[in-house]
Amino acid sequence: MRKLTLLLTQMVFAFSFGVGMAMANDTITKRVPAEWEEQEATWLQWPGTYEKSYEEAYAQISKVIVEYQKLHILVPDEDIEYDARRALTDAGANPDHQNITWHFVPTDSAWMRDNGPTYVIENGEMRLQNWEFDAWGGAWGPEVTYDNDNEVPYYLGEYLNLPVDHVDIVHERGNLEFNGVDTVLLNWSTLGDPRRNPGYTKEEAIADLKHQFGVSKVIMTEGVVEGDLTNGHIDGIARFINETTVVIPECTEYSICRPNDATSKIYDKTAKLVEEEGFTVIRDPIEGTGSYKGEEFDAVYMNWLLGNGFVIAVGFGNPEVDALAKERLESYFPGRDVYIIEMLKSWYAGGGVHCHTNDQPAMSVIKG
């Protein structure tokens, strides 16, 4: 009898263990690498016909990147490639540098952060996500097309031999900040924009974000700062610099925005939300302005690009203020070389170096 009882107990344990292991094997784990983790490459779409004024900045950005890691440049045709090569040469860069790979891919614009893929590690495998892209809710009108841009992640997936998952929600990667562990930070004014996702609710969004990215925390701020043409991308408002720390601008007496005005309140509200979730907040002071074509901008340096050993940030043609920002960025990212590149022509059009580029994590981060 005791032997029968022992046998039954062993059978029950074996069954339970088997079911448990099967359930464990069916569990999907996801993680989005943080931008400061090791990268394989940076990708960008070279400016086309109506964005030619950005070329000088793109060449300067490219010149820095290739000294640290691989750079993939998408061009739609031979004419654009010729212009790109000439711009690189004029900037003192080598268009045939061993770290540059040229790709002939149809594109519509030069903002690959937003139409490019998001990289997700799922059950130990690197995958790409292609969220729908509609040219920022059609903010620039029907003449700004986006069908080609919307297909770019599929090209990358084929080239890199990585699977691509389509996400039937309109959103841009410039509105996603990850700490690489358990949190995504974003602006509801972008994701919930009825021009992008009519009828979409915050509750639906939180569930979708947790499902798509494997995060347990979703921090949503809300509001559009003065002059933001993307309807509030988070990469102009708040950026993670490590797993526990977020940098957020602060209006001062030297900025166009002023303490307690509408823009300042968005920054302050975001800082409060982030602190309430247990993160450390550093306020980055806006200590001056820059101007282009008669329009003045606050010198906000949040739109930085990270790579292996370097940081590139937007310069505002104000040497003293740019130098102060460089010092702060060096303190945020010790051990990385910091470059400030003036790019007011593209800033005037709506964004900077982070918006122009799309970073590809190294396969080594899968084990991270």
ZAVO-623491 format. One record per residue (C-alpha): residue number from 1; z, x, y. Coordinates in nm, 2 decimals. Each point is the difference from the previous one (the first is absolute). Layout:
REM ZAVO-623491
BARO  seq      pz      px      py
BARO  NUM       Z       X       Y
...
END
This chain:
REM ZAVO-623491
BARO  seq      pz      px      py
BARO    1    0.00    0.00    0.00
BARO    2    0.09    0.28    0.24
BARO    3   -0.33    0.17   -0.09
BARO    4   -0.19   -0.32    0.08
BARO    5    0.18   -0.04    0.33
BARO    6   -0.07    0.36    0.09
BARO    7   -0.37   -0.04   -0.09
BARO    8   -0.02   -0.32    0.21
BARO    9    0.17    0.18    0.29
BARO   10   -0.25    0.29   -0.02
BARO   11   -0.29   -0.24   -0.01
BARO   12    0.12   -0.19    0.31
BARO   13    0.06    0.33    0.18
BARO   14   -0.34    0.13   -0.09
BARO   15   -0.17   -0.33    0.11
BARO   16    0.20    0.00    0.33
BARO   17   -0.08    0.37    0.06
BARO   18   -0.37   -0.06   -0.07
BARO   19   -0.02   -0.30    0.23
BARO   20    0.19    0.20    0.27
BARO   21   -0.24    0.29   -0.03
BARO   22   -0.30   -0.23    0.01
BARO   23    0.14   -0.16    0.32
BARO   24    0.07    0.34    0.14
BARO   25   -0.36    0.11   -0.08
BARO   26   -0.13   -0.32    0.17
BARO   27    0.20    0.07    0.32
BARO   28   -0.23    0.10    0.29
BARO   29    0.13    0.28    0.22
BARO   30   -0.18    0.07    0.33
BARO   31    0.05    0.25    0.28
BARO   32   -0.20    0.09    0.31
BARO   33    0.04    0.37    0.08
BARO   34    0.13    0.08    0.35
BARO   35   -0.24    0.19    0.23
BARO   36    0.21    0.31    0.00
BARO   37   -0.04    0.05   -0.37
BARO   38   -0.26    0.24   -0.14
BARO   39   -0.36   -0.10    0.07
BARO   40   -0.32    0.07   -0.17
BARO   41   -0.22   -0.07    0.30
BARO   42   -0.07   -0.18    0.33
BARO   43   -0.29   -0.24    0.03
BARO   44   -0.17   -0.12    0.31
BARO   45   -0.31   -0.19    0.11
BARO   46   -0.20    0.19    0.26
BARO   47   -0.07   -0.20    0.32
BARO   48   -0.33   -0.18    0.01
BARO   49   -0.23   -0.09    0.28
BARO   50    0.23   -0.21    0.22
BARO   51    0.30    0.23   -0.06
BARO   52   -0.16    0.33    0.10
BARO   53    0.26    0.07    0.26
BARO   54    0.26    0.07   -0.28
BARO   55   -0.20    0.28   -0.15
BARO   56    0.17    0.29    0.19
BARO   57    0.35   -0.12   -0.11
BARO   58   -0.12   -0.05   -0.36
BARO   59   -0.14    0.35    0.00
BARO   60    0.34    0.14    0.12
BARO   61    0.19   -0.20   -0.25
BARO   62   -0.23    0.12   -0.28
BARO   63    0.03    0.36    0.11
BARO   64    0.38   -0.02   -0.05
BARO   65   -0.01   -0.19   -0.33
BARO   66   -0.23    0.24   -0.19
BARO   67    0.24    0.29    0.06
BARO   68    0.26   -0.19   -0.21
BARO   69   -0.17   -0.22   -0.25
BARO   70   -0.32   -0.18   -0.11
BARO   71   -0.19   -0.22    0.24
BARO   72   -0.25   -0.27   -0.11
BARO   73   -0.24   -0.12    0.28
BARO   74   -0.19   -0.32   -0.04
BARO   75   -0.33   -0.03    0.18
BARO   76   -0.25   -0.30   -0.03
BARO   77   -0.32    0.21    0.05
BARO   78   -0.15    0.34    0.07
BARO   79   -0.01   -0.05    0.37
BARO   80    0.38   -0.06    0.02
BARO   81    0.06    0.30   -0.23
BARO   82   -0.21    0.21    0.23
BARO   83    0.21   -0.11    0.30
BARO   84    0.32    0.06   -0.19
BARO   85   -0.10    0.35   -0.11
BARO   86   -0.10    0.09    0.36
BARO   87    0.33   -0.14    0.13
BARO   88    0.19    0.21   -0.25
BARO   89   -0.19    0.31    0.09
BARO   90    0.05   -0.06    0.37
BARO   91    0.38   -0.02   -0.07
BARO   92   -0.01    0.33   -0.18
BARO   93    0.03   -0.15   -0.34
BARO   94   -0.22    0.07   -0.30
BARO   95   -0.18   -0.32   -0.12
BARO   96   -0.05    0.18   -0.34
BARO   97    0.36    0.10   -0.04
BARO   98    0.11    0.00   -0.36
BARO   99    0.25   -0.27    0.06
BARO  100   -0.26   -0.25    0.14
BARO  101   -0.19   -0.24   -0.22
BARO  102   -0.27   -0.22    0.16
BARO  103   -0.07   -0.35   -0.13
BARO  104   -0.28   -0.23    0.09
BARO  105    0.17   -0.34    0.01
BARO  106   -0.10   -0.31    0.21
BARO  107    0.28   -0.06    0.26
BARO  108    0.04   -0.22    0.31
BARO  109    0.27    0.18    0.20
BARO  110    0.21    0.31    0.02
BARO  111    0.35   -0.13   -0.08
BARO  112    0.05    0.08   -0.37
BARO  113    0.38   -0.05    0.01
BARO  114   -0.06   -0.37    0.01
BARO  115   -0.30   -0.07   -0.22
BARO  116    0.08    0.29   -0.24
BARO  117    0.21   -0.04   -0.31
BARO  118    0.37    0.00   -0.06
BARO  119    0.11    0.23   -0.29
BARO  120    0.26   -0.15   -0.24
BARO  121    0.16    0.16   -0.30
BARO  122    0.02   -0.26   -0.27
BARO  123    0.17    0.08   -0.34
BARO  124   -0.08    0.37    0.05
BARO  125   -0.36   -0.06    0.10
BARO  126   -0.16    0.05    0.35
BARO  127   -0.19   -0.31    0.11
BARO  128   -0.17   -0.11    0.32
BARO  129    0.05   -0.33    0.17
BARO  130   -0.28   -0.16    0.21
BARO  131    0.15   -0.25    0.23
BARO  132   -0.24   -0.22    0.19
BARO  133   -0.12    0.13    0.33
BARO  134   -0.15   -0.22    0.28
BARO  135   -0.02    0.25    0.29
BARO  136    0.35   -0.08    0.13
BARO  137   -0.03   -0.38    0.00
BARO  138   -0.34    0.03    0.17
BARO  139    0.18    0.12    0.32
BARO  140   -0.31    0.17    0.13
BARO  141   -0.24   -0.29   -0.07
BARO  142   -0.27   -0.07   -0.26
BARO  143   -0.21    0.30    0.10
BARO  144    0.26    0.23   -0.17
BARO  145   -0.10   -0.03   -0.36
BARO  146    0.22    0.10   -0.29
BARO  147   -0.17   -0.08   -0.34
BARO  148   -0.08    0.37   -0.06
BARO  149    0.36    0.11    0.09
BARO  150    0.14   -0.26   -0.23
BARO  151   -0.18    0.17   -0.29
BARO  152    0.12    0.35    0.07
BARO  153    0.30   -0.01   -0.24
BARO  154   -0.23   -0.08   -0.29
BARO  155   -0.20    0.31    0.08
BARO  156    0.31    0.22    0.00
BARO  157    0.12   -0.15   -0.32
BARO  158   -0.34    0.08   -0.17
BARO  159   -0.01    0.35    0.15
BARO  160    0.36    0.08   -0.10
BARO  161   -0.02   -0.18   -0.33
BARO  162    0.30   -0.22    0.09
BARO  163    0.04   -0.37   -0.06
BARO  164   -0.03   -0.23    0.31
BARO  165    0.20   -0.32    0.03
BARO  166   -0.13   -0.27    0.24
BARO  167    0.27   -0.17    0.21
BARO  168   -0.13   -0.32    0.15
BARO  169    0.21    0.03    0.32
BARO  170   -0.13    0.13    0.33
BARO  171    0.21    0.30    0.10
BARO  172   -0.04    0.36    0.13
BARO  173    0.18    0.31   -0.12
BARO  174    0.08    0.08    0.36
BARO  175    0.26   -0.28   -0.02
BARO  176    0.18    0.15   -0.30
BARO  177    0.27    0.25    0.01
BARO  178    0.16    0.11   -0.33
BARO  179    0.30    0.22   -0.07
BARO  180   -0.13    0.09   -0.34
BARO  181    0.29   -0.16   -0.18
BARO  182    0.08   -0.36    0.05
BARO  183   -0.10   -0.12    0.35
BARO  184   -0.30   -0.11    0.19
BARO  185    0.01   -0.05    0.38
BARO  186   -0.26   -0.21    0.18
BARO  187   -0.07   -0.24    0.29
BARO  188   -0.03   -0.37   -0.08
BARO  189   -0.22   -0.05    0.31
BARO  190   -0.28    0.19   -0.18
BARO  191    0.04   -0.13   -0.36
BARO  192    0.08   -0.36    0.12
BARO  193   -0.28    0.00    0.25
BARO  194   -0.19   -0.34   -0.06
BARO  195   -0.33    0.19    0.07
BARO  196    0.08    0.21   -0.30
BARO  197    0.20   -0.23   -0.23
BARO  198    0.01   -0.37    0.11
BARO  199    0.29   -0.19   -0.13
BARO  200    0.17    0.30   -0.15
BARO  201    0.38   -0.01    0.01
BARO  202    0.26    0.28    0.02
BARO  203    0.15   -0.11   -0.33
BARO  204   -0.34    0.03   -0.17
BARO  205   -0.06    0.33    0.16
BARO  206    0.34    0.15   -0.11
BARO  207   -0.06   -0.11   -0.35
BARO  208   -0.36    0.15    0.01
BARO  209    0.11    0.33    0.15
BARO  210    0.28    0.04   -0.26
BARO  211   -0.25   -0.08   -0.28
BARO  212   -0.28    0.23    0.12
BARO  213    0.21    0.30    0.10
BARO  214    0.31   -0.02   -0.23
BARO  215    0.24    0.01    0.30
BARO  216    0.33   -0.17    0.01
BARO  217    0.03    0.00    0.38
BARO  218   -0.25   -0.15    0.25
BARO  219    0.08    0.06    0.36
BARO  220   -0.21   -0.21    0.24
BARO  221    0.01    0.03    0.37
BARO  222   -0.20   -0.22    0.23
BARO  223   -0.18    0.03    0.33
BARO  224   -0.29    0.17    0.16
BARO  225    0.07    0.28    0.25
BARO  226   -0.20    0.02    0.32
BARO  227   -0.35    0.13   -0.05
BARO  228    0.00   -0.01   -0.39
BARO  229   -0.34   -0.12   -0.11
BARO  230    0.09   -0.03   -0.37
BARO  231    0.25   -0.28    0.06
BARO  232    0.30    0.22   -0.08
BARO  233   -0.07    0.27   -0.26
BARO  234    0.33    0.15   -0.10
BARO  235   -0.14    0.36    0.04
BARO  236    0.04   -0.04    0.37
BARO  237    0.35   -0.14   -0.02
BARO  238    0.20    0.15   -0.28
BARO  239   -0.06    0.29   -0.25
BARO  240    0.21    0.13   -0.29
BARO  241    0.05    0.38    0.02
BARO  242    0.20    0.02   -0.33
BARO  243    0.14   -0.25   -0.25
BARO  244    0.29   -0.11    0.23
BARO  245   -0.12    0.06    0.36
BARO  246   -0.23   -0.19    0.23
BARO  247   -0.13    0.11    0.34
BARO  248   -0.05   -0.27    0.27
BARO  249   -0.12    0.04    0.36
BARO  250    0.24   -0.05    0.29
BARO  251   -0.12   -0.11    0.35
BARO  252    0.13    0.21    0.29
BARO  253   -0.03    0.03    0.37
BARO  254   -0.30    0.22   -0.05
BARO  255   -0.20   -0.25   -0.21
BARO  256   -0.21   -0.30    0.09
BARO  257    0.23   -0.22   -0.21
BARO  258    0.35   -0.03    0.13
BARO  259    0.33   -0.06   -0.18
BARO  260    0.05   -0.37   -0.07
BARO  261   -0.36   -0.09    0.06
BARO  262   -0.22   -0.18   -0.26
BARO  263   -0.12    0.33   -0.17
BARO  264    0.34    0.16    0.01
BARO  265    0.16   -0.31   -0.17
BARO  266   -0.25    0.04   -0.29
BARO  267    0.11    0.36   -0.05
BARO  268    0.37   -0.09    0.04
BARO  269   -0.03   -0.30   -0.24
BARO  270   -0.18    0.22   -0.26
BARO  271    0.27    0.27    0.03
BARO  272    0.27   -0.26   -0.06
BARO  273   -0.17   -0.15   -0.30
BARO  274   -0.05    0.35   -0.16
BARO  275    0.36    0.09    0.07
BARO  276    0.13   -0.32   -0.15
BARO  277   -0.19    0.10   -0.32
BARO  278    0.21    0.32   -0.02
BARO  279   -0.25    0.25    0.14
BARO  280    0.05    0.26    0.27
BARO  281   -0.20   -0.06    0.32
BARO  282   -0.11    0.27    0.24
BARO  283   -0.13   -0.12    0.33
BARO  284   -0.30    0.20    0.13
BARO  285    0.00    0.00    0.38
BARO  286   -0.32   -0.09    0.18
BARO  287    0.01    0.27    0.27
BARO  288   -0.34   -0.04    0.17
BARO  289   -0.34   -0.15    0.00
BARO  290   -0.37    0.08   -0.05
BARO  291   -0.31   -0.16    0.15
BARO  292   -0.36   -0.05   -0.08
BARO  293   -0.27   -0.19    0.18
BARO  294    0.25   -0.12    0.25
BARO  295    0.24   -0.14   -0.26
BARO  296    0.34    0.14   -0.04
BARO  297    0.18    0.02   -0.33
BARO  298    0.36    0.08   -0.10
BARO  299    0.01    0.33   -0.19
BARO  300    0.12   -0.14   -0.33
BARO  301   -0.03    0.27   -0.27
BARO  302    0.07   -0.22   -0.31
BARO  303   -0.36    0.00   -0.13
BARO  304    0.04    0.34   -0.17
BARO  305   -0.18    0.12   -0.31
BARO  306    0.18    0.19   -0.27
BARO  307   -0.15    0.24   -0.25
BARO  308    0.10    0.30   -0.21
BARO  309    0.18    0.21    0.25
BARO  310   -0.13   -0.15    0.32
BARO  311    0.05   -0.29    0.25
BARO  312   -0.27   -0.12    0.24
BARO  313    0.09   -0.23    0.29
BARO  314   -0.19   -0.16    0.28
BARO  315    0.00    0.20    0.32
BARO  316   -0.01   -0.18    0.34
BARO  317   -0.14    0.27    0.22
BARO  318    0.34    0.06    0.15
BARO  319    0.10    0.35   -0.10
BARO  320    0.37   -0.02    0.09
BARO  321    0.05   -0.33   -0.18
BARO  322   -0.21    0.11   -0.30
BARO  323    0.21    0.32   -0.03
BARO  324    0.32   -0.20    0.00
BARO  325   -0.14   -0.23   -0.27
BARO  326   -0.10    0.31   -0.21
BARO  327    0.35    0.12    0.01
BARO  328    0.13   -0.33   -0.12
BARO  329   -0.25   -0.03   -0.28
BARO  330    0.09    0.35   -0.12
BARO  331    0.36   -0.12   -0.02
BARO  332   -0.11   -0.31   -0.20
BARO  333   -0.21    0.21   -0.24
BARO  334    0.16    0.34   -0.04
BARO  335   -0.22    0.26   -0.17
BARO  336   -0.33   -0.17    0.10
BARO  337   -0.24    0.12    0.27
BARO  338   -0.04   -0.25    0.27
BARO  339   -0.33   -0.06    0.19
BARO  340   -0.05   -0.22    0.31
BARO  341   -0.36   -0.09    0.04
BARO  342   -0.12   -0.20    0.30
BARO  343   -0.19   -0.30   -0.11
BARO  344    0.02   -0.25    0.29
BARO  345   -0.36   -0.12   -0.06
BARO  346    0.10   -0.16   -0.34
BARO  347    0.35   -0.09    0.13
BARO  348   -0.18   -0.20    0.27
BARO  349   -0.18   -0.18   -0.28
BARO  350    0.32   -0.08   -0.19
BARO  351    0.15    0.28   -0.21
BARO  352    0.05    0.37   -0.08
BARO  353    0.00    0.25   -0.28
BARO  354    0.20   -0.20   -0.25
BARO  355   -0.25   -0.29    0.05
BARO  356   -0.30    0.22   -0.05
BARO  357    0.11    0.15   -0.33
BARO  358    0.10   -0.10   -0.35
BARO  359    0.22    0.23   -0.21
BARO  360   -0.04    0.04   -0.38
BARO  361    0.32    0.09   -0.19
BARO  362   -0.01    0.28   -0.25
BARO  363    0.03   -0.09   -0.36
BARO  364    0.32    0.20   -0.02
BARO  365    0.18   -0.27    0.19
BARO  366   -0.02   -0.22   -0.30
BARO  367    0.30    0.19   -0.15
BARO  368    0.18   -0.01    0.33
END
